[in-house]
Amino acid sequence: MLAVSVLHDVDVEPSPLGVVLPGEPTLWVPWSECRAALSGRHPESDDGRTRLAAWLLARRRAGDVPREDLVAALRPVGLPTDHVLHPGEGWVRERVLGDALDLGIGTVGLDPADPDRVDLLPTPALVTAEISVDAAWTGARTYLEQMGALAVSRLARDARGVLRPLGDCDVLTLLGSRALRQALAQEHQGLAPVLAPMRRRGWTRLALIDPAFGPAAAAATDAVDRGFARPLLVTADELTQVAPGGRPQDVLSVPAAADPWSGSVVVHGQMAIADPL
């Protein structure tokens, strides 16, 4: 907790049974809630400190606004199940089939330094504000489907198939929309490949993307802003990452065929170029 306070500038007052977050009103966070915020990460690891700091800051900001303002600020958030900011099972309101993407509740406009940023909202903050968790998620889920439908319209006009944030939903959150997943699946005969190595950008037409780009982009992106390191396979109801392994760079080493229509090229590993005929 000392490291979180110093490194992340979180004002806390520790006690034997938990911590107090000074402000008006003061907020009490027991150690059991702090342990839940770590979600299995070691408390002295960078990931653990990042998760705990984000949790405490979100709790304080939610407590700083009137109840009606907090309700108006509620938004959906999608995160990979192993993301550094994932607050744990208690935050998850919906898990998309495929065990890759979790959906939960966040807020927008509560950070004075970045009013456009969407932060994760710990479930205890809703309980403290006497807001129904189910009602909060119903509103956020409706908003997500509205943004997903708009994303479908935008993609229809984009020949490159680039996914961008829309409204207060980043790319990973938009992939939680069934409307968007269904449109992608229909475009690709039921199973769509998607690349989303960062939270704010994705690609739906992988024939135009270097096979090695996804893992490289994910590795070069800060952990907080990172998406999925491996490609996704998307149907109307499911979203899953491809299995680890293979060497995407092998595809790049295959020379271009003089007559690509006359035969097939097979690359050992996960990637392959099949005979189009």
C-alpha positions as CSV (number, residue, x, y, z in Angstrom):
1,M,0.0,0.0,0.0
2,L,2.9,2.3,0.7
3,A,4.3,1.7,-2.8
4,V,0.8,2.3,-4.3
5,S,0.6,5.6,-2.4
6,V,4.0,6.8,-3.4
7,L,4.3,5.5,-7.0
8,H,0.7,6.2,-8.1
9,D,0.0,9.3,-6.0
10,V,-3.0,7.7,-4.1
11,D,-3.9,9.4,-0.8
12,V,-4.5,6.6,1.8
13,E,-4.6,6.2,5.5
14,P,-3.8,2.6,6.5
15,S,-5.2,0.9,9.6
16,P,-5.1,-2.6,11.0
17,L,-8.4,-3.6,9.3
18,G,-8.1,-1.7,6.0
19,V,-7.5,1.8,4.5
20,V,-9.3,5.1,4.6
21,L,-9.5,7.2,1.4
22,P,-9.6,10.8,2.6
23,G,-12.1,13.1,1.0
24,E,-15.8,14.1,1.3
25,P,-17.1,11.6,2.2
26,T,-14.3,9.5,3.6
27,L,-14.4,6.0,2.1
28,W,-13.5,2.8,4.0
29,V,-11.8,0.0,2.0
30,P,-11.2,-3.2,4.0
31,W,-8.1,-5.4,3.3
32,S,-10.3,-8.1,1.9
33,E,-11.4,-5.7,-0.9
34,C,-7.8,-4.7,-1.5
35,R,-7.0,-8.4,-1.9
36,A,-9.9,-8.8,-4.4
37,A,-8.5,-5.9,-6.3
38,L,-5.2,-7.7,-6.8
39,S,-7.1,-10.6,-8.5
40,G,-4.3,-13.1,-7.7
41,R,-1.4,-10.8,-8.6
42,H,1.4,-10.5,-6.1
43,P,1.0,-7.3,-4.0
44,E,4.7,-6.3,-4.6
45,S,4.6,-6.8,-8.4
46,D,4.1,-4.0,-10.9
47,D,0.9,-5.6,-12.1
48,G,-0.4,-5.9,-8.5
49,R,0.4,-2.2,-7.7
50,T,-1.2,-1.0,-11.0
51,R,-4.4,-2.9,-10.3
52,L,-4.7,-1.8,-6.7
53,A,-4.0,1.8,-7.5
54,A,-6.6,1.9,-10.3
55,W,-9.1,0.3,-8.0
56,L,-8.6,2.8,-5.2
57,L,-8.6,5.8,-7.5
58,A,-11.8,4.6,-9.1
59,R,-13.4,4.2,-5.6
60,R,-12.4,7.7,-4.6
61,R,-13.6,9.4,-7.8
62,A,-16.9,7.6,-7.7
63,G,-17.3,8.8,-4.1
64,D,-16.6,12.4,-5.1
65,V,-19.7,12.8,-7.3
66,P,-23.4,12.8,-6.5
67,R,-25.3,9.5,-7.1
68,E,-27.1,10.8,-10.2
69,D,-23.9,12.0,-11.8
70,L,-22.3,8.6,-11.2
71,V,-25.3,6.9,-12.9
72,A,-24.9,9.2,-15.9
73,A,-21.2,8.3,-16.1
74,L,-21.7,4.6,-16.2
75,R,-20.3,2.9,-19.4
76,P,-19.4,-0.7,-20.6
77,V,-15.8,-1.8,-20.7
78,G,-14.3,-4.9,-22.3
79,L,-11.0,-6.4,-21.3
80,P,-9.0,-9.6,-22.1
81,T,-9.4,-12.0,-19.2
82,D,-5.6,-11.7,-18.4
83,H,-5.3,-7.9,-18.8
84,V,-3.2,-6.1,-16.3
85,L,-6.2,-3.9,-15.2
86,H,-8.7,-6.7,-15.0
87,P,-10.3,-6.2,-11.5
88,G,-11.2,-9.9,-11.1
89,E,-14.3,-12.0,-11.2
90,G,-16.4,-9.7,-9.0
91,W,-16.2,-7.0,-11.7
92,V,-17.3,-9.2,-14.6
93,R,-20.9,-8.7,-15.6
94,E,-20.7,-10.8,-18.8
95,R,-18.1,-13.2,-20.3
96,V,-18.3,-13.6,-24.0
97,L,-18.2,-17.2,-25.1
98,G,-14.7,-18.2,-25.9
99,D,-13.1,-17.2,-22.5
100,A,-11.1,-14.4,-24.0
101,L,-13.1,-11.2,-23.4
102,D,-14.8,-10.0,-20.2
103,L,-17.4,-7.2,-20.0
104,G,-18.0,-5.0,-16.9
105,I,-18.9,-1.5,-15.8
106,G,-16.7,1.6,-16.1
107,T,-17.2,5.4,-15.8
108,V,-16.4,8.3,-18.0
109,G,-15.6,11.9,-17.1
110,L,-14.7,11.3,-13.4
111,D,-10.9,11.9,-13.9
112,P,-10.3,15.7,-14.0
113,A,-7.0,15.1,-15.7
114,D,-8.6,13.2,-18.6
115,P,-12.4,13.6,-18.7
116,D,-12.7,11.5,-21.9
117,R,-11.1,8.4,-20.4
118,V,-13.2,5.5,-19.3
119,D,-12.0,4.0,-16.0
120,L,-13.1,0.6,-14.5
121,L,-15.6,0.9,-11.7
122,P,-15.2,-1.6,-8.8
123,T,-18.5,-3.2,-7.9
124,P,-18.3,-2.0,-4.2
125,A,-18.5,1.6,-5.5
126,L,-21.9,0.9,-6.9
127,V,-22.9,-0.7,-3.6
128,T,-21.7,2.3,-1.6
129,A,-23.7,4.6,-3.9
130,E,-26.8,2.4,-3.5
131,I,-27.0,1.8,-7.2
132,S,-28.4,-1.5,-8.4
133,V,-25.6,-3.5,-10.2
134,D,-28.1,-5.2,-12.5
135,A,-29.7,-1.9,-13.5
136,A,-26.3,-0.3,-14.0
137,W,-25.2,-3.2,-16.3
138,T,-28.5,-3.1,-18.3
139,G,-28.0,0.5,-19.1
140,A,-24.3,0.0,-20.0
141,R,-25.2,-3.1,-22.1
142,T,-27.8,-1.1,-24.1
143,Y,-25.3,1.6,-24.8
144,L,-22.7,-1.0,-26.0
145,E,-25.2,-2.5,-28.5
146,Q,-25.9,1.0,-29.8
147,M,-22.2,1.7,-30.4
148,G,-21.8,-1.7,-31.9
149,A,-24.5,-1.0,-34.5
150,L,-22.8,2.3,-35.4
151,A,-19.4,0.5,-35.7
152,V,-21.0,-1.8,-38.2
153,S,-22.1,1.2,-40.3
154,R,-18.6,2.7,-40.1
155,L,-16.9,-0.6,-41.2
156,A,-19.2,-0.9,-44.2
157,R,-17.7,2.3,-45.5
158,D,-14.0,1.4,-44.7
159,A,-12.3,-0.7,-47.4
160,R,-9.4,-1.5,-45.0
161,G,-11.6,-2.9,-42.2
162,V,-10.1,-0.7,-39.4
163,L,-11.9,-0.8,-36.1
164,R,-11.7,2.5,-34.1
165,P,-13.2,3.6,-30.8
166,L,-16.7,4.9,-31.0
167,G,-18.5,6.9,-28.4
168,D,-17.0,5.9,-25.1
169,C,-16.2,2.4,-26.2
170,D,-12.7,1.3,-27.2
171,V,-12.2,-1.5,-29.8
172,L,-12.1,-4.3,-27.2
173,T,-15.4,-3.1,-25.7
174,L,-17.0,-2.8,-29.2
175,L,-16.1,-6.5,-29.8
176,G,-18.4,-7.3,-26.9
177,S,-21.3,-6.1,-29.0
178,R,-23.3,-8.9,-30.5
179,A,-24.4,-6.6,-33.3
180,L,-20.8,-6.1,-34.4
181,R,-19.7,-9.7,-34.0
182,Q,-22.7,-10.9,-36.0
183,A,-21.9,-8.4,-38.8
184,L,-18.3,-9.5,-38.9
185,A,-19.2,-13.2,-39.0
186,Q,-21.7,-12.7,-41.8
187,E,-19.1,-10.9,-43.9
188,H,-16.7,-13.9,-43.5
189,Q,-19.2,-16.7,-44.0
190,G,-19.7,-17.3,-40.2
191,L,-16.2,-17.1,-38.8
192,A,-14.3,-13.7,-38.9
193,P,-10.6,-13.2,-38.2
194,V,-9.9,-10.0,-36.2
195,L,-6.6,-8.4,-35.0
196,A,-6.8,-6.2,-32.0
197,P,-3.3,-5.8,-30.5
198,M,-4.2,-2.6,-28.7
199,R,-7.3,-1.3,-27.0
200,R,-7.8,1.6,-29.4
201,R,-7.3,-0.1,-32.8
202,G,-8.3,-3.3,-34.6
203,W,-8.3,-4.8,-38.1
204,T,-11.0,-7.0,-39.6
205,R,-9.4,-7.8,-43.0
206,L,-6.2,-9.6,-42.2
207,A,-5.3,-10.2,-45.9
208,L,-4.1,-6.6,-45.8
209,I,-2.1,-7.0,-42.6
210,D,1.5,-8.3,-42.2
211,P,1.1,-11.7,-40.3
212,A,3.9,-10.6,-37.8
213,F,2.3,-7.2,-37.1
214,G,-0.2,-8.3,-34.4
215,P,2.3,-9.9,-31.9
216,A,4.8,-7.1,-32.6
217,A,2.3,-4.3,-32.0
218,A,1.0,-5.9,-28.8
219,A,4.6,-6.3,-27.5
220,A,5.3,-2.6,-28.3
221,T,2.2,-1.4,-26.6
222,D,2.1,-0.5,-22.9
223,A,0.5,-3.2,-20.8
224,V,-2.4,-0.9,-19.8
225,D,-3.3,-0.1,-23.4
226,R,-2.6,-3.6,-24.8
227,G,-5.2,-5.8,-26.4
228,F,-4.8,-9.3,-27.7
229,A,-1.4,-10.5,-28.8
230,R,-2.8,-13.2,-31.0
231,P,-5.5,-13.0,-33.7
232,L,-9.1,-13.5,-32.7
233,L,-11.7,-15.8,-34.3
234,V,-15.2,-14.2,-34.1
235,T,-18.7,-15.6,-34.6
236,A,-22.0,-14.0,-33.7
237,D,-21.9,-15.5,-30.2
238,E,-18.2,-16.3,-29.5
239,L,-14.8,-14.6,-29.5
240,T,-11.6,-16.6,-28.9
241,Q,-7.9,-16.2,-29.4
242,V,-6.1,-18.6,-31.8
243,A,-3.9,-21.2,-30.0
244,P,-0.4,-20.1,-29.1
245,G,2.5,-21.3,-31.2
246,G,3.5,-21.1,-34.9
247,R,5.8,-18.6,-36.4
248,P,4.0,-15.8,-38.3
249,Q,7.3,-14.6,-39.7
250,D,7.7,-17.8,-41.7
251,V,5.0,-16.5,-44.1
252,L,7.1,-13.4,-44.8
253,S,10.1,-15.6,-45.8
254,V,8.1,-17.3,-48.7
255,P,8.9,-15.6,-52.0
256,A,6.1,-14.3,-54.1
257,A,5.0,-16.8,-56.7
258,A,5.2,-15.8,-60.3
259,D,1.8,-17.4,-61.0
260,P,0.0,-17.4,-57.6
261,W,-3.1,-18.9,-59.2
262,S,-1.4,-22.0,-60.5
263,G,-0.6,-23.8,-57.2
264,S,-0.5,-23.7,-53.4
265,V,2.1,-22.6,-50.9
266,V,2.1,-24.3,-47.5
267,V,4.1,-22.9,-44.6
268,H,4.9,-25.1,-41.6
269,G,3.6,-23.5,-38.4
270,Q,0.3,-21.8,-37.6
271,M,0.0,-19.7,-40.8
272,A,-0.6,-21.2,-44.2
273,I,-1.5,-19.9,-47.6
274,A,-3.9,-22.5,-49.3
275,D,-4.6,-23.0,-52.9
276,P,-7.5,-20.6,-53.7
277,L,-8.9,-23.1,-56.2
